[in-house]
Amino acid sequence: MEKKELIQNINRLRKEKNAIILAHYYQESDIQDIADFVGDSLALAQWAAKTTADIIVLCGVHFMAETAKILSPEKRVFIPDIMASCSLAESCPADEFEKFIQSHPGHTVISYVNTTAAVKSITDIVVTSTNAKQIVESLPSDEKIIFGPDKNLGDYINKLTGRNMLLWEGACHVHEQFSLEKILELKKEYPHALLLAHPECRKYILEVADHVGSTSSIIKFARNSGNKQFIVATESGILHQMQKENPDKEFIPAPPEDSTCACNDCFYMKMNTLEKLYSCLKNERPEIFVEEEVRVKAVKPIKRMLEISAKHGL
């Protein structure tokens, strides 16, 4: 089926079925362009919580679709490719994380949203890269905290807040792969370019960055900056929105250590395609299900996150 016909059919089906298409910034450009809403993890969770659509199609990875289902159990939630997982979520199996929690009693458990529903169900508060600092700072300064699963984000938040959170040893394969050496070479090639980095990057990348922030924060910084060139150290899908908003600016993807690649893609994010999105809407599968016992436990830390975020205007 040609691209134009695919888009027409997707538009027809979502209208007929009262469906909403939510897409993460890391999705391929065609999916971002057809989505009803494009955002980061926090924004997608907020939209999933308030939408009046009967069907939610989450174009992202599995944990994002699970989060939508947890927040909207009465709605049917789908994902174009059920195999679109997340290396960070996979780095934190629920049974192992529970043992870690049990071996460190008396800690408040904060989990990054990039986790399974099962991990969220044993968590006190969920955070995203957008609100992690504010949520940690909302807790008493002497509170003992376990933070998982992203060690790089946790270390960065410790540095910002002066906390000493106990960190789970997890990481995102995309953000772990950026090459400091190649980024410094790019800085020489583009001496006026600012380096924008996601806090899931390793410490030595963040130390040379001109701005560290979530995907939405990176986009906002580029929009508001008078600078014309940026080196971007996060998943390359974000460049599509940045270029659309700023056609007069240049965005250079930060390279990974693999010398054969000029940019850094998440394999899982790119598993979703227009063809799979059409098939998903047409056949109403694959559908996301979360066991009610798990959902009831998992929704509490997500709602706490949304409440604190609303309080801080995030």
RODO-2510 file (C-alpha; in nm, 4 decimals, decimal comma):
residues 314
     n   res          X          Y          Z
     1     m     0,0000     0,0000     0,0000
     2     e     0,1343     0,3431    -0,0926
     3     k     0,2150     0,5927     0,1846
     4     k    -0,0636     0,8316     0,0808
     5     e    -0,3222     0,5513     0,0912
     6     l    -0,1921     0,4304     0,4279
     7     i    -0,2345     0,7769     0,5754
     8     q    -0,5867     0,8085     0,4344
     9     n    -0,6871     0,4717     0,5802
    10     i    -0,5345     0,5494     0,9189
    11     n    -0,7231     0,8802     0,9324
    12     r    -1,0476     0,7087     0,8335
    13     l    -1,0111     0,4297     1,0908
    14     r    -0,9259     0,6533     1,3830
    15     k    -1,2306     0,8673     1,3104
    16     e    -1,4596     0,5642     1,2765
    17     k    -1,3299     0,4044     1,5964
    18     n    -1,2882     0,7200     1,8060
    19     a    -0,9191     0,6404     1,8424
    20     i    -0,6334     0,8673     1,9438
    21     i    -0,2757     0,8142     1,8259
    22     l    -0,0074     0,9125     2,0755
    23     a     0,3558     0,9110     1,9622
    24     h     0,6874     0,9548     2,1375
    25     y     0,9503     1,1927     2,0008
    26     y     1,1702     0,8935     1,9155
    27     q     0,9249     0,7488     1,6636
    28     e     0,9953     0,7626     1,2913
    29     s     0,8970     1,0941     1,1310
    30     d     0,5931     0,9587     0,9426
    31     i     0,4349     0,8411     1,2676
    32     q     0,5095     1,1695     1,4455
    33     d     0,3442     1,3589     1,1601
    34     i     0,0235     1,1539     1,1680
    35     a    -0,0118     1,1378     1,5479
    36     d    -0,2769     1,3356     1,7358
    37     f    -0,0150     1,4189     1,9963
    38     v     0,3644     1,3871     2,0100
    39     g     0,5430     1,4139     2,3419
    40     d     0,7802     1,2754     2,6004
    41     s     0,6963     1,0105     2,8580
    42     l     0,5369     1,2539     3,1040
    43     a     0,3219     1,4217     2,8387
    44     l     0,2072     1,0869     2,6965
    45     a     0,1054     0,9711     3,0453
    46     q    -0,0859     1,2951     3,1017
    47     w    -0,2689     1,2633     2,7682
    48     a    -0,3532     0,8991     2,8340
    49     a    -0,5053     1,0009     3,1666
    50     k    -0,7339     1,2667     3,0209
    51     t    -0,8321     1,1489     2,6721
    52     t    -1,1980     1,0835     2,5929
    53     a    -1,1125     0,8484     2,3063
    54     d    -1,2360     0,4883     2,3210
    55     i    -0,9104     0,3553     2,1800
    56     i    -0,5526     0,4633     2,2493
    57     v    -0,2811     0,3612     2,0062
    58     l     0,0522     0,4256     2,1728
    59     c     0,3312     0,4581     1,9198
    60     g     0,6285     0,4107     2,1444
    61     v     0,7573     0,1179     2,3450
    62     h     0,5759    -0,1377     2,5564
    63     f     0,6074     0,0295     2,8980
    64     m     0,4456     0,3453     2,7578
    65     a     0,1435     0,1502     2,6360
    66     e     0,1250    -0,0259     2,9734
    67     t     0,1272     0,3124     3,1469
    68     a    -0,1630     0,4288     2,9307
    69     k    -0,3582     0,1133     3,0180
    70     i    -0,2830     0,1530     3,3884
    71     l    -0,4215     0,5077     3,3796
    72     s    -0,7190     0,4271     3,1549
    73     p    -0,8322     0,0708     3,2356
    74     e    -1,1736     0,1326     3,0780
    75     k    -1,0142     0,2086     2,7418
    76     r    -0,8624    -0,0295     2,4925
    77     v    -0,4916     0,0340     2,4455
    78     f    -0,2869    -0,0888     2,1503
    79     i     0,0717    -0,0719     2,0298
    80     p     0,1656    -0,1207     1,6626
    81     d     0,4389    -0,3735     1,7445
    82     i     0,4082    -0,5771     2,0642
    83     m     0,7803    -0,6565     2,0488
    84     a     0,8771    -0,2896     2,0869
    85     s     1,0400    -0,3293     2,4253
    86     c     1,2921    -0,1093     2,6103
    87     s     1,6484    -0,1976     2,7079
    88     l     1,6185     0,0106     3,0238
    89     a     1,2972    -0,1599     3,1350
    90     e     1,4558    -0,4972     3,0593
    91     s     1,7558    -0,4079     3,2765
    92     c     1,5280    -0,4135     3,5823
    93     p     1,3374    -0,7442     3,6233
    94     a     1,0640    -0,7027     3,8858
    95     d     1,1676    -1,0058     4,0933
    96     e     1,5295    -0,8893     4,1173
    97     f     1,4301    -0,5309     4,1926
    98     e     1,1983    -0,6520     4,4698
    99     k     1,4864    -0,8435     4,6287
   100     f     1,6985    -0,5286     4,6075
   101     i     1,4245    -0,3306     4,7846
   102     q     1,3849    -0,5960     5,0523
   103     s     1,7592    -0,5965     5,1188
   104     h     1,7459    -0,2205     5,1853
   105     p     1,4428    -0,1698     5,4126
   106     g     1,3223     0,1746     5,5137
   107     h     1,3745     0,3338     5,1723
   108     t     1,1238     0,5219     4,9592
   109     v     1,1277     0,3600     4,6158
   110     i     1,1393     0,5902     4,3152
   111     s     1,1193     0,4261     3,9736
   112     y     1,1796     0,5855     3,6377
   113     v     0,8765     0,5537     3,4088
   114     n     1,0892     0,3322     3,1795
   115     t     0,9881     0,0212     3,3740
   116     t     0,7334    -0,2567     3,3508
   117     a     0,3956    -0,2442     3,5234
   118     a     0,5256    -0,5071     3,7648
   119     v     0,8115    -0,2789     3,8750
   120     k     0,5752     0,0169     3,9089
   121     s     0,3540    -0,1970     4,1336
   122     i     0,6373    -0,2202     4,3926
   123     t     0,7231     0,1493     4,3641
   124     d     0,6261     0,4460     4,5815
   125     i     0,6638     0,7199     4,3196
   126     v     0,7199     0,7062     3,9448
   127     v     0,9263     0,9808     3,7779
   128     t     1,0268     1,0903     3,4296
   129     s     1,3390     1,2791     3,3266
   130     t     1,1222     1,5931     3,3169
   131     n     1,0098     1,5806     3,6788
   132     a     1,2633     1,3598     3,8610
   133     k     1,4510     1,6507     4,0228
   134     q     1,1353     1,8224     4,1495
   135     i     0,9903     1,4981     4,2844
   136     v     1,3089     1,4040     4,4687
   137     e     1,3287     1,7562     4,6117
   138     s     0,9658     1,7298     4,7293
   139     l     1,0738     1,4607     4,9772
   140     p     1,2408     1,5382     5,3130
   141     s     1,6148     1,5968     5,2771
   142     d     1,6974     1,3087     5,5105
   143     e     1,4660     1,0566     5,3409
   144     k     1,6382     0,7367     5,2310
   145     i     1,5640     0,6687     4,8652
   146     i     1,6115     0,3837     4,6221
   147     f     1,6199     0,5041     4,2602
   148     g     1,5888     0,2717     3,9644
   149     p     1,6546     0,1598     3,7096
   150     d     1,8658     0,4241     3,5315
   151     k     2,1965     0,4728     3,7134
   152     n     2,2977     0,7681     3,4918
   153     l     1,9779     0,9634     3,5557
   154     g     1,9950     0,8732     3,9257
   155     d     2,3563     0,9901     3,9510
   156     y     2,2649     1,3153     3,7759
   157     i     1,9723     1,3782     4,0126
   158     n     2,1988     1,3033     4,3112
   159     k     2,4384     1,5685     4,1823
   160     l     2,1624     1,8276     4,1301
   161     t     1,9907     1,7706     4,4634
   162     g     2,2816     1,6791     4,6890
   163     r     2,1055     1,3523     4,7742
   164     n     2,2680     1,0129     4,8107
   165     m     2,0020     0,7892     4,6583
   166     l     2,0787     0,4202     4,6337
   167     l     2,0932     0,3417     4,2610
   168     w     1,9931     0,0332     4,0663
   169     e     2,2513    -0,0572     3,8006
   170     g     2,0404    -0,0147     3,4860
   171     a     2,0954     0,1880     3,1712
   172     c     1,9557     0,2691     2,8250
   173     h     2,1575     0,1123     2,5454
   174     v     2,1096     0,4175     2,3215
   175     h     2,2342     0,6739     2,5715
   176     e     2,5170     0,4484     2,6898
   177     q     2,6649     0,4348     2,3402
   178     f     2,7483     0,7988     2,2756
   179     s     3,1172     0,8562     2,2109
   180     l     3,2802     1,1424     2,4021
   181     e     3,5746     1,1386     2,1638
   182     k     3,3528     1,1777     1,8564
   183     i     3,1386     1,4440     2,0236
   184     l     3,4518     1,6461     2,1028
   185     e     3,5588     1,6059     1,7397
   186     l     3,2184     1,7404     1,6322
   187     k     3,2632     2,0343     1,8690
   188     k     3,5869     2,1206     1,6847
   189     e     3,4120     2,0864     1,3483
   190     y     3,1171     2,2990     1,4692
   191     p     3,2799     2,5368     1,7208
   192     h     2,9633     2,7415     1,7688
   193     a     2,7330     2,4423     1,8233
   194     l     2,5810     2,3827     2,1654
   195     l     2,5714     2,0268     2,2988
   196     l     2,2270     1,9186     2,4223
   197     a     2,2197     1,5915     2,6187
   198     h     1,9611     1,3684     2,7808
   199     p     2,0334     1,2810     3,1479
   200     e     2,0328     0,9091     3,0600
   201     c     2,3741     0,9730     2,9017
   202     r     2,6902     0,8807     3,0865
   203     k     2,8384     1,1278     3,3325
   204     y     3,1287     1,2302     3,1098
   205     i     2,8851     1,3330     2,8317
   206     l     2,6734     1,5385     3,0716
   207     e     2,9821     1,7171     3,2050
   208     v     3,0612     1,8675     2,8635
   209     a     2,6983     1,9432     2,7694
   210     d     2,5684     2,2988     2,7390
   211     h     2,2183     2,1842     2,8350
   212     v     2,0993     1,8641     3,0034
   213     g     1,7301     1,7807     2,9945
   214     s     1,4443     1,5557     2,8935
   215     t     1,3348     1,5325     2,5311
   216     s     1,0790     1,8106     2,5796
   217     s     1,3388     2,0224     2,7618
   218     i     1,5904     1,9762     2,4796
   219     i     1,3297     2,0791     2,2215
   220     k     1,2298     2,3839     2,4277
   221     f     1,5911     2,4899     2,4775
   222     a     1,6629     2,4751     2,1026
   223     r     1,3410     2,6674     2,0277
   224     n     1,4257     2,9482     2,2689
   225     s     1,7980     2,9691     2,2012
   226     g     1,9435     3,2292     1,9669
   227     n     2,2085     2,9790     1,8669
   228     k     2,1915     2,8286     1,5173
   229     q     2,3769     2,4985     1,5584
   230     f     2,3219     2,2138     1,8054
   231     i     2,4772     1,8740     1,8629
   232     v     2,2052     1,6504     2,0065
   233     a     2,2925     1,3576     2,2337
   234     t     1,9736     1,1571     2,2534
   235     e     1,7772     0,9253     2,0238
   236     s     1,7847     1,0721     1,6733
   237     g     1,4045     1,0667     1,6273
   238     i     1,3895     1,3915     1,8246
   239     l     1,5603     1,5764     1,5383
   240     h     1,2422     1,5635     1,3304
   241     q     1,0423     1,7847     1,5662
   242     m     1,3420     2,0111     1,6309
   243     q     1,3917     2,0718     1,2584
   244     k     1,0171     2,1282     1,2000
   245     e     1,0074     2,3925     1,4720
   246     n     1,3373     2,5529     1,3730
   247     p     1,3896     2,5323     0,9953
   248     d     1,6622     2,7969     1,0123
   249     k     1,8736     2,6015     1,2627
   250     e     2,1070     2,3044     1,2182
   251     f     2,0830     1,9918     1,4326
   252     i     2,3683     1,7415     1,4291
   253     p     2,3103     1,3966     1,5834
   254     a     2,5755     1,2947     1,8348
   255     p     2,7471     0,9773     1,7101
   256     p     2,7697     0,6474     1,8968
   257     e     3,0931     0,4571     1,9506
   258     d     3,0130     0,2377     1,6501
   259     s     3,2112     0,4104     1,3767
   260     t     2,9709     0,2934     1,1023
   261     c     2,6829     0,5092     1,2298
   262     a     2,6416     0,8863     1,2185
   263     c     2,3440     0,8889     1,4560
   264     n     2,2061     0,6840     1,7415
   265     d     1,8700     0,5080     1,6971
   266     c     1,6633     0,2974     1,9346
   267     f     1,5890    -0,0282     1,7545
   268     y     1,2754    -0,0805     1,9611
   269     m     1,1313     0,2656     1,8926
   270     k     1,1789     0,2198     1,5210
   271     m     0,9889    -0,1114     1,5167
   272     n     0,6638     0,0812     1,4830
   273     t     0,5823     0,1774     1,1225
   274     l     0,2913     0,3297     0,9311
   275     e     0,2047    -0,0167     0,7966
   276     k     0,1912    -0,1619     1,1478
   277     l    -0,0081     0,1364     1,2725
   278     y    -0,2677     0,0808     0,9988
   279     s    -0,2835    -0,2918     1,0722
   280     c    -0,3200    -0,2199     1,4442
   281     l    -0,6180     0,0099     1,3899
   282     k    -0,7790    -0,2162     1,1322
   283     n    -0,7476    -0,5451     1,3249
   284     e    -0,7484    -0,3966     1,6779
   285     r    -0,4400    -0,5828     1,7854
   286     p    -0,1928    -0,6206     1,9435
   287     e    -0,3770    -0,5067     2,2545
   288     i    -0,2185    -0,4250     2,5885
   289     f    -0,3480    -0,5960     2,9021
   290     v    -0,2402    -0,5450     3,2627
   291     e    -0,3547    -0,7734     3,5423
   292     e    -0,5970    -0,5817     3,7650
   293     e    -0,4059    -0,6631     4,0855
   294     v    -0,0869    -0,5237     3,9320
   295     r    -0,2677    -0,2257     3,7794
   296     v    -0,4250    -0,1176     4,1086
   297     k    -0,0816    -0,1147     4,2732
   298     a     0,0961     0,0450     3,9749
   299     v    -0,1503     0,3316     3,9303
   300     k    -0,0792     0,4751     4,2765
   301     p     0,2844     0,5834     4,2155
   302     i     0,1931     0,7139     3,8683
   303     k    -0,0911     0,9264     4,0078
   304     r     0,1421     1,0536     4,2794
   305     m     0,3849     1,1592     4,0055
   306     l     0,1098     1,3394     3,8135
   307     e    -0,0096     1,5176     4,1284
   308     i     0,3398     1,6419     4,2175
   309     s     0,4032     1,7411     3,8541
   310     a     0,0789     1,9415     3,8432
   311     k     0,1717     2,1131     4,1688
   312     h     0,5046     2,2224     4,0195
   313     g     0,3494     2,3226     3,6873
   314     l     0,5256     2,0502     3,4883
***
